[in-house]
Amino acid sequence: MVDDQYRDMTMDQRLFKATGLAILLPSTVLVMLIGFVTWLGFLSAPAPAGVIISFGAAAGVLSALFVRYFHNRSVNLMIVAASGSIALLATYLGGVYAAVVLSMVVVLVISAVPNAYRVLAGYSMSALMGFALLLNESFNPSPESLRMLTTLAVIPYPLALLFNTSVPADSARLKALQALMLLGLSGRLWLVFNEGLEVNNYGLGALGAAAVFAITWKLRRIPLPLGIGFLILASVSALSNGFSQGSSYAPFLLSFLVIPFLLFGSVLSIGGAFLILIAALIGFSQHAGELNFSILVRVFFSSVILVICLFYVTAIRAEAEAKTTSLADFLKQSRWVTNAALGVVLVTTSLLVYLVVNTYDAIKVQHESQTNLLTLEKFLIDRETGQRGYLLTGDEAFLQPYREAEAPMRALFTDLARVSDSVFVDKLNTLIETRGEYYRRTFDLLASGDREAMGELISNGQGKAYTDSMRALIESESSQLASEESRLEQRLLLTVLNLVLAIFLLLLFALLFGRSATRQYKQLVFEPLERLTGALMHARTNHPLQVELSAGAATEVEYVVRSATEMAQRNSDNANALNLQKRILSFATRNAGLYARVVNMKTQESELSSGILALVGYEDAETFENDLLSTEIFHPDDRQAVIDYRLSYEAQAVAYLNADADADADADADAGIIVRVIAKSGKVIWIRHKARMMHIGDQTYRVGTWQDISSLVDAQQALTQKADQLETASEAAGMGIFVLNHSTGKVLVNQRLCQIYGLPESESVDVVQLLKPLHPDDFQRVSDYSEERGKTLQADMIEYRLIVDGETRWCRAATRMAKNPAGEVVAYAAVLDITDDKQREQSLESAVKELQERREKQSQMFSIISHELRTPLASTKMIYDDVRIESLSNYGGMLRSNNDAVFSILDDLRMVVDPSKARENIVVNARPSALAEQTLKSLDGVLKANMMQGHLAVDEVSACEMLFNSGALRQIITNLVKNAALHSEGANVWVSLKGVEADEQRASITLRIEDDGKGIPDHQKSTLFEAFSRGDTKADGTGLGLFIIRELVDLIGGNIEVFDSKHGGVGFRISFTLDLYSPAQHQKAECEFSTSQLEAALKDSRVLFAEDQLTIQMLSKGMLQKAGASVVACNNGVEAMKSFELDDFDLVLTDAMMPEMDGYQFCRALRQAGYEGPIVAVTAATIGDERERLLECGADYVLPKPLDMKELKEVLLTWRSER
């Protein structure tokens, strides 16, 4: 149904293209045709023919663009917009005539938009066309326009559901049908209210719509019989409306034509649409009033376009959602459709033939009535002539025509009274009687001889008046009869055309249905069977049976194909299994050196495997048989054993032959024999021979197997040799070996194992002896280990203790569990005495523990030293800051620099003592190139003081904004550049940053710092990054710079290398990877506060300050008071708790190390007392774990000494913002 060119399109694209082609091209032809026919004068139209033709030309251009540029989305949207504009303009100019033709644009707009917007787009276009139609008729719509407006209001929503590809077709059609019924019900009620129509015209239709909605309310799909019933109901309604309303109903017919496409698939729906269209045309043809053929022609062709469009839409959706159905259901549905189609054909044809015959009879009656009127008029004229001749002459001969016309005139009058209007007949009869009375009076006067009275009666003109009235009445009736005859002829023509059209459409439906049924039957049955036949033919050539069924195959055929496939698969599996077994047996016997010799016990004929002759080097079987029977082929030492074995199995053969053949079909095999065979080449071959008696049919056979076990014998000998070697090696390595059978409890041991376990020397012991030396504390653990590994067969290692001769021994056993051919679990173990290793391990653990204790004491010592050094240094720094020492003395800057240098040394010491706690990996977004430039610029003084010049080189990648630890990178550059300035004795230092983008989110950065100094000797490079390593430099320093650099490089996840620079000095290469900064994914790490916030942070705050160092206490108190806080200072935690109990405080500051109650105890006591405000601990001990301990005790923040007021304000504002 759908061309292959649509296969690569989506469902929405296919629907849009099919709709565009089904609407644009036929609409173009229709508009051009209407314009041409209008120009010829056969149709009427509000707009001139030239305007109509120009609209058709525009539609043609749009059609051509649509066909040529369908895959261009922009062009499609332009075409849809232009089509809508043309439709609106044409509706405004042409009114309902144009609206009927161009209403298909609504369908085009619905198909052009996504599913979510189809309803909105459809109703928007309908509303615009409705408004244009109202403007055309000055908001006073005609009956045709009212029905066109109703159609525009009814069809968008059902069509949008029909086009909605996100909903299954059956569900979409059912919902669309229910929506159409509700909208149609509303539209009919609106027409009843607007026009005041009688109930029998629209009320019954509204009732039918409500009934359909109620019936389908709870259905999930519409059954075929019910759909046929709804279709008949819709057809009867269309027939009734067309008959009662005529051409004014025609625009509303478009909404009726949507119904079949909501009931059935593509072929049945087009048949249903044909039925509704035929029914409506029949109704139009039988309408008693005048018909507007201009509207009818437009509606007919628009209906055809709509039907074609919806036919393709339903075909595309049906093909995309093909479902498997049974052949029985298909035949049942076909019978339903065939019977319904035959019924429709019979009813429609009978009705049309009846209407044709009835109309023809009516025309014949009208024609006869008109002839009778003319004859009656002639008789009346003849009577009048005879009457006048008699009155003028008195001659009785003139009365002869008068008397002769009396009887025929009465007969004609009777015929007219039977078929003519009663009013006309009554009037005509009255005039005839009155006129007859008039002439009888004249005849009476003439007979009486009163000519004067007769002359007066004739001269008054009364007779002529009667005659003129009678003629006028007859002519009027004759004119009406002629008009009615013309109308009946027109009806007859329309009925005949309907009959022809109905026959054509029904034949077309029969053709489409036949093709569809044939195609579906072929898809259901023939195609799957053809595929099955082809697959079976292919399978005959030893190929597997593979059948791919289409989605539309009948379930019965699918079952047959599935059964055949499963049967073929089972046969194939069996054949493959047999072939596999045969190949496995052949492979196994060939690789195992196994051969067969079969002897018929009755005929004594033998058959050999071809491998036997090749094994022993014989060329013919006869020679081999002779040597075999004479035992010449066997080793001399084994020939007597062969003779004895033959005697035993010959006795077995006699007993078997004399026994009942059915009693023991397969006798047990004999015990067999192992002998040596001498091959033709002189090689000795070890053979294992076994035989078995078998009864097959009526024959008895002795089947003997020859197995070459030479390799096994050689392997056994080699194994014995290796076992001796292993024993020797284990004794040399001091390794004990045991093999434990868990089922029997037997244990094989070597001599070394007996020595380790203190057992008497023996090759085997029982499991009780093996477990007896185990240490009591290890007995259960070893038992559980053995049991668990026995279940999992897992190789593992275990250490345990033994008590031998009162002393404890440590052993390590490597074990492996396996199952022997009998299925028994066997443990293989290699045991080492590791008592000496354990003693050395214990000594090492004691030494490590002692070293750790020393390190902890060292850390505590550094912590105390740091605290004691930082406390006076902090007070000194605070004094410097308070008095602004740089401005007081020339040595002020030097004093501050020395003070900062001591702080830097303490930080370096902290890095050495505990690198993991020394630095925090604080990540910010910045440009590495900018940071390098700023850092190098800050070192200008150091470089100039050492007569060096710095050089910087960066690339574009390093100039990008990235996320990294700026403090760590700055410290790395600073330490390396200062080392070059202080120790290299060179004149230049080069700093370069280069980057490569690894991907869209990361970049690889390489930092190189080189100098042209004296370099570093190779023997010093191995210790270069160790703490306190100073090399051979004479400059001052702690020897911690490169150690700190290595720790910082590890912190940023990088790698550092040292190399000889091309400039003559030393170079350092640091490689690391950074994340590229993206504002949408990251936020700046630092928290920024405004100056006004910082200034007001401590204002009017009550601060409790605990500090035992009076200088720091005094200076800190003064700084806090300058910031606007009121401060209560205490010397230790005890005093601070007393002050806390007497007053409320907004902030608590505390030192860590204080007498009586230190900062840790003070923080814990505050929290236990219910204090919920911020606690900031200030400590000079920065090397140990003081920070973590303070936070655990209840402090919110820990700051180093000396106290930095800006940092204190920031943490206080941060604490408040988090609350």
VEXPA-979666 format. One record per residue (C-alpha): x, y, z negated. Coordinates in steps of 0.05 Angstrom, whole numbers, plus 5000, padded with zeros to 4 digits. Each point is the difference from the previous one (the first is absolute). Layout:
! VEXPA-979666
XYZ...
***
This chain:
! VEXPA-979666
500050005000505750484983505750125049507149794982502150735002496350094934503949454964505550464974495050514974497050064932492649864991498450754993503950165064496449465039493250254976501850725018502549825070494049565015495250544975503550545040499949605064492849794990497750724987504450485038500149675068492549825005498050674969504150365054496549615055493250124967501050754993502550075071494149585025494950434961503150635028499749745071492849754992498050664968503250375059495849575047493850184960498049304977501150164926498850624959505250294953500550654959507050135025501950105074502749415038506850355008500850064925498249274990505049785053505450434968498749654934500649345036506650225031502750194931497849324973503649685058506550364983499449774928498749295023506350015043504150284943497349474953501849435047506950295016502250234930496249544953506149844958501250754986496450154935500150755011497049945070494649554972498150504947499950555052495449575044495249874942499950734981498850215073494549485008496650274937500650715025497149825068494349634966498450604956500350505058495849555045494849894944499650754989498950125074495949385019496249854936497349314990501649805072507450084986499649744929497249345023505749895049505750264955497749704934505149445015505450504979497949854929502049285010506650215031501650464940498349444951504849525035505750515002500950114925502449534944495049584962499550474941497850595043495349675051493550184964502350724989502350085072493749695028495250444960504250625013499449905075492649834994498750624958503650455051496149705058493550074961501550734985501650135074493449665019496150444951503550625027497949805071492749964979500350604953498749554940493249795028501649295023495749615048497749294984505749725041505050444962497149784933501349285018506950175026501650344933497449384964504549565041506150444985498349944926498949255001505649675040506750284973500049624934498349305029504950105057505450214951498949364961500149605065506850315018502849924929505649485009501449964926493449634989498649315030495550035061494149614969500050434938500850645040494149825046495549834941501650654963499250395065493149685012497750184930502550715009496650065068493449764971500350514943502050575047494849795051494749974945501950714979500050245072493049725013497250304937503150675020496749955069493349834968500650604954502450475056495149805054494249754959499649355041495149464983502249434957499249485055505450365041505750054949497349734935500349285023507150095025502150294933496749414966503849525045506750354984498649954925498349265008506549865037504050364946496549614945501149335034507450125012501450314932503049384968502549655063507449915013499049905074494149995047497749305023498949935074492549854995498950604955504150435048495749785059493850184959502750694986501750095073492949825021497350494949504550555027498049845072492650034982501150664964503750295061494449775046494750314954503650664993501450055074492749855016497150494949505050585005502749945071506450365018500150414935502149344965505749895049505750344960498349584939501049375041507650084992499549844926495849385015505549735047505049984942495749484963502049385042507450144989498749994925496549325005504249575047506749905033502050325066495949595051493749934959500350734982500150235072494249535015496250314942501650695025497349815069493649754968498950644961501550425062495149595042494750054947500850764995499750075076493749585002496950454948502150625039497049725064493249884966499750684967493550355017502950705002505150355043507249754997506350435001504249615049506050464990500349794927498649275016505549955052505150314952497849564942500449375043507150125024502250244930497149364972503949595049506550374981498549894926498649265010506449905039504150374947497149614942500649355038507550095006500650224928496549384974503949565049506750274974498049924928497249305012506349785035504450284944495949634947499049345036497349484952500049255003493049715010497349315009497649745066493249844968499250724977502050255069494949555034494750204950501350745011500149885075493249664996497350584960502750515049497749605060493049904974499550734979502750225068495149565037494450264956502050725014500549865074493249685002496750544958503450585036498849725069492849824984498750684970503150375059496349565051493650124962501250754999501650005074493749615017495750414952502750655027498949765071492849824983499050674967502650355063495349575043494150194956501850735003500649965075493249655006496950524954502750565042497349665064493249904966499850734981501350205072494649525024495250264947501450705022498649805072493349684980498250634961501650425061495849545045494150054952500650754997500250045076493749565006496450404947501550675033498149745070493349744973498650654963501550425062496549565052495349574960502249425043499949354960505949755041504750444961498149634936502749355027507450144979497450264934496349364985505649545027505450334956496049904936501749284987507550025018500850654961497149674938504649405009506150465007497850404940499449364959507249815020502550694981496549974934503849354985507150285011499350764994499650464941493150004967499950764997501050055075494849465013494950354955501150675034499649705070493749614983496850634971501650405063497449455045493649934961499050764997501450075074495349425016494550324958501150655038499049665068494049614976496750664980501450285069497249375032493750064958499150735019501149835073494949434996494950464967500950515057502350554952505650245044500550674966501549684932504849525034503550575035500950374935502849374967505049905057501950725006502050094927506549585014498849504944501149415046506550265026502450134929498449284982503949765060506050454987500449774927499649285021505650095051504450384951499049454948501749465051506150375025502550114928499249274984503149815066506050444983500749684931499549315031505550195050504450264943498749384958501649565060506550385011501749914926498449265004504349935062505750344962498949524942499949425048506650235029503150074930497349334980502949675062506650354987499849754928498649305024505950035048504550324946497649494949501549435046506950305015501750124927497449324979504049675055506150414979499049784928499249285022506550065039503750324941497149514951501749425045507150235009500650144925497149324982504549665050506150374975498149864927498649275015506649965035503350324941496349554952501049335036503749995066506250414982501449624935498849335035504650215057505350194950499049344964500449625066506450365019502949874931498249275005503249945069506150354972500049544939500349395047507250215016502049894927498950724981496250204937492650175008499250754992493450345014498850744988492650154995497250685013495850344947493649885040500449255006493949604978500549694931498349315029505550065052504650284947498549404956501549525059506550365015502050024927498449264993503949835063505850434976500049684932499649305031505650175048504050304943499149364959502049575059505950455013501949984927499549245000504049955063505250484973500249624935501049335036505250315045503350324939500049344962502849655061505550515007501350014925500449245000504750005060504250544970500149684932501849315025505350275047503250444947499349464946503249485046493849574996498549515057494949455011500049285027493149685012499249255009493749655024499549414953496349565051504050155063506550194964500850585048503650594970500150745014505550474978500550744988504850305050504250294944502149314973504049845062503350684999501549924926503949355008502650165069496549445039498150125072494449475007494949734952501249275018507350004976497950364937494649494985504949435010505150304953494550164951497349304997507149714995501950504946506250195040498050734995500550004924506150094957503149334983499050124925492550135010498149435049498049504946495650534967496650105067498749265009496949954930495750615014497449695066498049374965495850394950496350425051498749405046496549664942496050644990498150005074497549284997495750154939497250625034498249635064496549454963496050494958493250315018501350555050495050464966502349854930506550395002500550435061506450344977504449584956504750344953506950145028505849574977505450244952504750135058507549935005506150455007505449735046505750235044499749975076506150005045498850465060503249855068505050554985502149644937496850514954496849734937492850244991496149924935492849795016493949964954494949505029492849904979494449605033492449974997494749545030494350345038493749735032497550425059494249725040501349265011507650074995504749974941506350415000506150054956502450714998507150104976503550654988507550145007502450614962507150265008502150164929507450085015499650744983496549844935505349504980505450505018496350544961499449544940507449865002501450755008495250164944503549524954506650325017497250704989497049784933506949794978502850665024494550394965501449644936507350175006498450745014495050054943505149724952505150505025495050584992497549764934492949945028495149494973494949705047493749624985494149755042493549914961494049615027494050304965495649405014504749454974503950424950506649725027505950475002506449925041505950384971507450115014505649964950500650754990492650064980501049464947505850424973495950644998494049664967504249574954497149365029503649345007502949915070495149655045497150085071492950044975496250194937492850104982496550674993499849954924507649994997500350605047495250424958502749804931505950504998495650605017499950574949493249994963498750735019501049845074496549335003493050265018502750515049504049475038494049535000495450545028505250185052500649295023492549905003498750645039505749895050497649285009493250285023502750545047506349635023503650664994507650064994502150414940505150094944499449964924504550114941499149614935503849764939502349314977502049764932505849525008503949754939497150564958502250575046495850415048501649985074497150455054498349685067497750275067496249525045498450115074494149565016496249795062493749595001498049555058495749405016503049345021496849565054495749674947497050684982503550034932502750664974507649984992504150544967507150145022504250414952507150274997502050194929505750454977502650114930499850764993501450054925506450405012496350475048494650134949505150164946503450505047493150305019498350104926506650354989498750455061493050184975502950204933505250445034494750335044495550134940505850314962501750435061492750235005499950194927506450415010496950355060493750174960504450294945503950385052493650285029497750214931506750334988499650385066492950214982502250284933506150345031495550305054495150244948505450304957503350345060493750255034497250304937505450534990500750085075492650125006500150524945506050335034496450015067493850304968504350544967503250145068493250065031497550444943505750495002501249955075507449864990501950115073498550744991503850084935506949745017504349825059500649314970492549904994499349645066505949554982496849834933493449825033503749605054503849614947493649884961496649735064506049575015499449654934492649885014501949705068505149544966494649764952495349865059505649615034501149604937492749844998500549745071505749544979496749744937493149865030499450145075492849745003497550554953504650555021496350265062492750025019498349885073496050645009497850055073498450675034498950215071505750405029504850045060506649624988503750495045497650604960502049674935507049845027500750725023497950294933504449524961506250155043498750754993499649934924507049695001503250595037503450224935503149324986502449935072503050705003503449894933503449395029501650325067495149565039494850145052493449625007496849795066492849765009496949635059492749785003495349745054492550085015497849384963503550214935496450675007493249664995496150034935500749354961498549694932506249864957503650114934502950695013503750024934503749355014501950215071502350684975504349674946503149535051502150565046502450434942504449464969503149795066501450725023502950184931504349375001502750215068501450714974503349784935503749375020501249965076505050585006497250125069497650635035493249785029494149584979494749795051492849834981495449705054492849764998497249595058493549625005496449505044492549904997498949264984492550065013494450504994500550014923507449904984506850265020507149724989504850544974507649985000504050484956507450065015504950414957507350035023506250404984506950105030503749894935504849464976494949445001499349414952504849405000497049335018501849684933495850534964493649925043497949364964499350374933497850665030492849974975501549754930498850454939506050424977504049815062504350615018505049715049506550405005496850704997503050524954493850454998495450024941494049554997496649434964500649485055492449915001498350375065500349425049496949524949494150474994499650065076499549255008494449974948496350575036500849665067496949374970494450434972498050265069500749295030506150165041507049725014506750354992506549845038506950314996504450055062506150365025498050645034502350185070502050674970505349664958496649974933494549574971492849945021493649764967494249735041493249954964494149685037492950014975492850005025494950554985492550065010497850555048495450504966492750025022495550534968493949545010503249434961504250344947499750554950505750374969502649674938501450624961494550364964500150755011497150514952499350755011504150514962493850254963498449284978507149904974499950674962493449824966501749284985502350114928496450654985496049984935502049274989501749734932506349585003502749514948507649935010504249474964507750095008505549864949505450415036498850704974503250375058495949655052493950084955501050754995501450105075494349555022495250354953502050675028498949765072493149724982498050654966502250405060495449565042494150224956499649404953499650004924505049494973500549604936507249724995501849404956506649654985497549285005493949575012497850014927499450764998496750005068494649504976498550444940499250615045495649595047495349824943499250744982498550295069497949845072505150035056499450045075506949715014505249574961507550045017504649514965507349795000501549255003505549934948498250344933501149824926494649704955495049905058502749995070496250185064497749295014496749934932497250705005496649875068497049354975497550344936496750565040496249515044497849594940497550644967495550125060503950555037497949995074503850615024506550005040506549764967506550205034506349674974506750375010506449594992507450065012500749235004499349875074504149365009496049464962492849805002497650604959495150245053496349345005499749934925497250704991494649895052498149344967499350364932495050505029503950565033497050265065506550285029507549964984504450595018507650054993503650524958500850585008492650175005498050295068493950454990497849955073500249244997496250014934494650455029499349555062499149364959495050354956496050255060500449305031497449694935494150495000498449875074499849254988494850104945
***
